[in-house]
């Protein structure tokens, strides 16, 4: 990783994460933050590494809001559970590098199979010892007995890739334990999922008093709460109890849509449409298997829900359950084009979901290119405001910067010595 105290991006366009279009502007980075944005160009910046941004667009670094960095590439039903903790840590480390290589300067964890696997990698990243995005480390998913990720059986108990909690007291104790170990995010499974034998996606498995206790405990400890919620009732429980990030929300009824709209200033949703796209186009599953898993039915419901939420002004994030054999980590930026093609967002709206909204959800000041903000940014070939697929092509990401440090920089610039700007 190359670093420089001062870096000047000269001669390109800049999109700050909120505007409707990019502007011609130079950008100066100093001591890890954006020091100056000059729409007319910056004539004198003192000593700085100068990067020619001609023909390119500077945008904020992206945020993956549904990160599964600790999951192996699953090849059989209990692969996650059977993976030892040492291998899980290495998997997390490798996926962290894949994400920053793909232009993600932030990741919000969405359930780690072991409590400390994301924590230790976050700490190593923060210490500058390994490459990776800003990582909000997640708890294992908290689920009820019989809920999603409870893979135990009476005749054969195994260490589930979740914390199985029944009742508010067990929920509270689990969150306190994870807090003690250093997590940033509490992940709840409030509903089931159609892609497992049971419970299905329309089944709500976590009781309201359990969700309420999770949110109250997390709020007291300063932790973010995210929830897997496909059923209409699970979405309602998430909103009523104070969940911040709601994943999926496929089967919302009118009441759930109204509740999400009423809470739109404090909540975010991640459609997760990338998972459906992957199942249909890349998984190789025959049509009868897809029908048995209700994939197209769920996909249609997901699209309808999020088209309605877009009209109601509910803020979206990207995150499509990447980490599967047919959609591994590193392809996550495909979600930007998926929000355009399936949900009907404009490319600018989809990029906001991937940048500004993600930064707001993380609460770490990232996601925007404004003076004083962390210098997390990408230099893209072309104009991603016109074509959302640009950010999914790693070859078009000429520069990747996090906190003022250059993770990726073009070879001609890398060969330059630091000179006068």
C-alpha positions in Angstrom: 0.0 0.0 0.0 1.4 3.3 -1.1 0.9 6.3 1.2 1.5 10.0 1.0 0.7 12.9 3.3 -0.6 15.0 0.5 -2.2 13.8 -2.8 -3.7 15.9 -5.5 -6.2 14.6 -8.0 -6.0 17.0 -10.9 -8.1 17.5 -14.1 -11.0 15.1 -13.6 -14.6 15.2 -12.6 -15.9 14.8 -9.0 -19.2 13.4 -7.7 -19.6 14.0 -4.0 -22.2 11.3 -3.3 -25.3 13.6 -3.1 -25.3 15.7 -6.2 -27.2 14.7 -9.4 -24.1 14.9 -11.5 -20.3 15.3 -11.4 -18.5 18.6 -11.7 -15.0 19.5 -12.9 -12.9 19.8 -9.8 -9.5 19.1 -8.3 -9.3 17.4 -4.9 -6.5 17.6 -2.4 -6.0 15.0 0.3 -3.9 15.7 3.4 -3.4 13.7 6.6 -6.0 11.2 5.7 -8.9 13.7 5.0 -10.2 15.7 2.1 -8.6 19.1 2.6 -9.8 21.0 -0.4 -12.2 20.6 -3.3 -11.5 23.2 -6.0 -14.2 23.4 -8.8 -12.0 25.7 -10.9 -8.9 23.6 -10.4 -6.1 24.0 -7.8 -3.1 25.9 -9.1 -0.8 25.5 -6.1 -1.0 22.7 -3.5 2.6 22.7 -2.3 4.4 19.4 -2.2 2.0 16.6 -3.2 1.8 13.4 -5.1 -0.1 14.5 -8.3 -2.5 12.1 -10.0 -3.8 12.9 -13.4 -7.6 12.3 -13.2 -8.3 13.4 -16.8 -11.1 11.4 -18.4 -12.0 9.9 -15.0 -14.5 10.6 -12.2 -13.7 10.7 -8.5 -16.5 9.2 -6.3 -16.7 8.1 -2.7 -15.5 4.6 -1.8 -18.3 2.1 -1.7 -19.9 0.4 1.4 -21.0 -3.2 1.5 -23.9 -3.2 4.0 -24.5 -7.0 4.1 -21.0 -8.3 4.5 -20.3 -12.1 4.9 -16.6 -11.9 5.0 -16.2 -14.9 7.3 -18.2 -17.4 5.2 -16.2 -20.0 3.2 -17.3 -20.9 -0.3 -20.0 -23.3 0.7 -19.8 -26.7 -1.0 -22.2 -28.7 1.3 -24.9 -28.1 3.9 -22.8 -27.7 7.0 -19.6 -26.3 5.5 -19.8 -23.1 7.6 -20.3 -25.0 10.8 -17.5 -27.4 10.1 -14.9 -24.7 9.3 -12.5 -24.4 12.2 -12.1 -20.9 13.8 -8.5 -20.6 12.6 -9.5 -21.1 8.9 -12.5 -18.8 9.5 -10.1 -16.0 10.5 -8.0 -16.5 7.3 -11.1 -16.6 5.1 -12.2 -13.3 6.7 -8.8 -11.8 6.0 -8.7 -12.9 2.3 -12.3 -11.6 1.7 -11.4 -8.3 3.3 -8.7 -7.8 0.7 -11.1 -8.9 -2.1 -13.5 -6.2 -1.0 -11.1 -3.3 -0.9 -9.6 -4.5 -4.2 -13.1 -4.2 -5.6 -13.5 -0.6 -4.4 -15.2 -1.1 -1.0 -13.7 1.1 1.6 -16.4 0.1 4.2 -18.2 -3.1 5.2 -21.0 -3.6 7.7 -20.9 -7.2 8.9 -24.2 -9.2 8.7 -23.4 -12.2 10.8 -20.1 -13.9 11.4 -20.0 -17.6 12.2 -17.7 -17.1 15.1 -17.7 -14.2 17.5 -14.1 -13.0 17.1 -13.4 -13.8 13.4 -14.3 -10.3 12.1 -13.2 -8.6 15.3 -9.5 -9.7 15.0 -9.4 -8.8 11.2 -11.0 -5.4 11.9 -8.3 -4.8 14.5 -5.5 -5.8 12.1 -6.9 -3.6 9.4 -7.2 -0.6 11.8 -3.6 -1.1 12.9 -2.5 -1.0 9.3 -1.1 -4.5 9.4 -3.3 -6.0 6.6 -5.3 -4.4 3.7 -9.0 -4.1 4.0 -12.0 -1.8 4.3 -13.3 -0.1 7.4 -15.0 -3.1 9.0 -17.9 -3.1 11.4 -17.6 -6.5 13.0 -20.8 -8.4 13.5 -22.0 -10.9 16.1 -22.9 -14.3 14.9 -26.6 -14.2 13.9 -28.9 -14.3 16.9 -31.7 -16.7 16.1 -34.4 -18.5 18.1 -34.6 -22.3 18.4 -35.9 -23.5 15.1 -35.0 -20.2 13.4 -32.8 -19.6 10.4 -29.2 -20.8 11.1 -30.2 -23.1 14.0 -28.7 -26.3 12.4 -28.8 -28.3 15.6 -30.6 -31.7 15.7 -31.7 -33.7 18.7 -29.7 -36.8 17.6 -26.6 -34.8 16.5 -25.7 -31.5 18.1 -23.3 -29.2 16.3 -21.8 -25.8 17.0 -24.1 -23.7 14.9 -22.9 -20.7 12.9 -25.3 -18.6 15.1 -26.1 -17.9 18.7 -29.4 -19.7 19.5 -31.3 -17.5 22.0 -34.8 -18.0 23.5 -36.3 -15.2 25.5 -35.2 -11.7 26.3 -32.7 -12.7 29.0 -30.8 -15.0 26.6 -30.8 -12.3 24.0 -29.4 -9.7 26.4 -26.7 -12.0 27.7 -25.6 -13.0 24.1 -25.3 -9.3 23.1 -23.4 -8.4 26.3 -21.0 -11.3 25.6 -20.4 -10.2 22.0 -20.0 -6.6 23.2 -17.3 -7.7 25.7 -15.4 -9.4 22.9 -15.5 -6.3 20.7 -18.3 -6.4 18.1 -19.8 -3.3 16.4 -23.0 -4.8 14.9 -25.8 -7.1 16.3 -27.3 -9.3 13.6 -30.8 -10.7 14.2 -32.7 -13.4 12.2 -36.3 -12.4 12.8 -37.7 -14.4 9.9 -36.9 -17.6 8.1 -35.7 -18.0 4.5 -37.1 -19.9 1.5 -33.7 -21.3 0.6 -33.6 -23.6 3.6 -35.9 -26.5 4.4 -37.6 -24.5 7.2 -38.5 -22.0 8.4 -39.6 -20.3 5.2 -39.3 -16.7 4.4 -42.9 -15.9 5.3 -42.4 -17.4 8.8 -41.6 -15.0 11.7 -39.4 -16.8 14.2 -38.1 -14.2 16.7 -40.7 -12.9 19.2 -41.3 -9.2 19.6 -40.0 -9.1 23.2 -36.8 -10.7 22.0 -36.3 -8.1 19.2 -37.1 -5.3 21.6 -34.6 -6.6 24.1 -31.9 -6.9 21.4 -32.5 -3.3 20.3 -32.6 -1.9 23.8 -29.4 -3.7 24.9 -27.6 -2.7 21.7 -28.7 0.9 22.0 -27.3 1.1 25.6 -24.0 -0.3 24.4 -23.7 1.8 21.3 -24.1 -1.1 18.8 -25.8 -1.0 15.4 -28.7 -3.5 14.9 -29.3 -5.2 11.5 -31.9 -7.8 10.9 -32.7 -10.6 8.4 -36.4 -10.0 7.8 -38.3 -11.4 4.8 -41.8 -11.8 6.2 -44.1 -8.8 6.6 -44.5 -9.3 10.4 -40.7 -9.6 10.8 -40.3 -6.2 9.1 -42.9 -4.7 11.3 -41.2 -6.0 14.5 -37.9 -4.7 13.3 -39.4 -1.2 12.7 -41.3 -1.1 16.0 -38.4 -2.2 18.1 -35.7 0.1 16.5 -33.7 -2.0 14.1 -31.5 0.3 11.9 -30.8 -1.9 8.8 -33.4 -4.3 7.5 -32.2 -6.9 5.1 -34.5 -8.2 2.3 -38.0 -7.2 3.4 -39.4 -9.3 0.5 -42.9 -10.0 1.5 -44.0 -6.6 2.9 -47.7 -5.9 3.0 -49.2 -2.4 2.9 -48.9 -1.9 6.6 -45.2 -2.8 6.6 -44.6 -0.4 3.7 -46.4 2.4 5.6 -44.3 1.7 8.7 -41.0 1.7 6.7 -42.0 5.0 5.1 -42.8 6.5 8.5 -39.4 5.5 9.8 -37.5 6.5 6.7 -35.3 9.0 8.5 -33.8 6.4 10.8 -33.8 3.1 8.9 -32.2 1.6 5.8 -33.1 -1.4 3.7 -30.9 -3.7 1.6 -33.0 -5.4 -1.1 -30.5 -8.2 -1.6 -31.6 -8.6 -5.2 -28.1 -9.7 -6.2 -28.8 -13.1 -4.5 -31.9 -13.7 -6.6 -30.0 -12.7 -9.7 -27.2 -15.1 -8.9 -29.6 -18.0 -8.2 -31.4 -17.5 -11.5 -28.4 -16.7 -13.8 -25.3 -18.2 -12.2 -26.2 -21.1 -9.9 -26.8 -23.7 -12.6 -29.9 -24.8 -10.8 -32.6 -26.3 -13.1 -35.9 -24.6 -13.3 -37.7 -27.2 -11.2 -35.3 -26.7 -8.3 -35.7 -22.9 -8.6 -39.4 -23.4 -8.5 -39.2 -25.7 -5.5 -37.2 -23.0 -3.6 -39.8 -20.4 -4.7 -37.0 -18.3 -6.2 -38.9 -16.4 -8.9 -41.8 -15.9 -6.6 -39.6 -14.4 -3.9 -37.7 -12.3 -6.5 -40.9 -10.9 -7.9 -42.1 -10.0 -4.3 -38.7 -8.4 -3.5 -38.8 -6.3 -6.7 -42.3 -5.1 -6.0 -41.5 -4.2 -2.4 -38.4 -2.2 -3.2 -40.0 -0.4 -6.2 -42.7 0.7 -3.7 -40.1 1.7 -1.1 -38.2 3.8 -3.7 -41.3 5.8 -4.4 -41.8 6.3 -0.7 -38.3 7.7 -0.2 -36.9 4.9 1.9 -33.1 4.8 1.8 -31.5 1.8 0.3 -28.1 0.2 0.7 -26.3 -2.4 -1.4 -25.6 -6.0 -0.1 -26.6 -9.1 -1.9 -25.4 -12.0 0.2 -22.2 -12.4 -1.7 -19.9 -15.2 -0.6 -21.4 -18.1 -2.5 -19.7 -20.3 -5.1 -21.6 -18.6 -8.0 -21.3 -15.1 -6.5 -18.1 -14.9 -4.5 -17.0 -11.9 -2.5 -15.4 -9.3 -4.8 -18.3 -9.1 -7.2 -20.4 -7.1 -4.7 -20.4 -3.9 -6.8 -22.7 -5.7 -9.3 -25.5 -4.6 -6.9 -25.3 -1.1 -8.2 -26.5 -2.2 -11.7 -29.0 -4.6 -10.1 -30.7 -1.7 -8.3 -31.0 0.1 -11.7 -32.1 -2.9 -13.7 -34.5 -4.6 -11.2 -35.7 -1.9 -8.8 -35.7 1.1 -11.3 -33.2 3.4 -9.5 -31.3 5.8 -11.6 -27.5 5.1 -11.7 -27.0 8.1 -9.4 -29.6 6.8 -6.9 -27.9 3.4 -7.0 -24.5 4.9 -6.4 -25.9 6.9 -3.4 -27.0 3.5 -2.0 -23.5 2.2 -2.4 -21.7 5.3 -1.0 -23.5 8.1 0.9 -26.2 5.9 2.5 -23.7 3.3 3.4 -21.6 5.9 5.1 -24.6 7.2 7.0 -25.4 3.7 8.2 -21.8 3.1 9.4 -21.7 6.5 11.1 -18.0 7.0 10.5 -18.1 10.0 8.3 -17.4 8.1 5.1 -19.5 7.9 1.9 -19.2 11.6 0.9 -16.5 13.7 -0.8 -16.7 16.9 1.2 -14.0 18.9 2.9 -13.0 17.4 6.2 -14.4 13.9 5.4 -12.2 10.8 5.5 -10.4 10.4 2.2 -12.1 7.2 1.1 -12.5 7.5 -2.7 -12.3 5.8 -6.1 -11.0 7.2 -9.4 -13.1 5.6 -12.1 -12.6 5.5 -15.8 -15.6 7.1 -17.5 -18.8 8.3 -15.8 -20.5 5.9 -13.4 -23.3 8.4 -13.0 -24.4 7.3 -16.5 -23.5 3.6 -16.3 -23.7 1.9 -12.9 -21.8 -1.1 -14.2 -18.6 0.9 -14.3 -17.9 0.3 -10.6 -18.2 -3.4 -11.0 -15.2 -3.6 -13.3 -12.1 -3.6 -11.2 -10.0 -2.6 -14.2 -11.9 0.7 -14.4 -11.0 1.5 -10.8 -7.7 3.4 -11.5 -7.3 4.5 -7.9 -8.6 3.1 -4.6 -7.9 5.2 -1.5 -8.9 4.7 2.1 -8.1 7.2 4.8 -5.7 9.0 2.5 -3.7 5.8 1.8 -3.4 4.6 -1.7 -4.4 1.0 -1.9 -4.4 1.0 -5.7 -2.7 3.6 -8.0 -1.8 3.5 -11.7 1.7 2.2 -12.5 2.9 5.5 -14.0 2.0 7.4 -10.8 3.5 4.7 -8.6 6.8 5.2 -10.4 6.8 8.9 -9.9 8.6 10.5 -7.0 6.6 13.0 -5.0 7.0 16.4 -6.6 5.6 19.9 -6.5 1.9 19.9 -7.4 
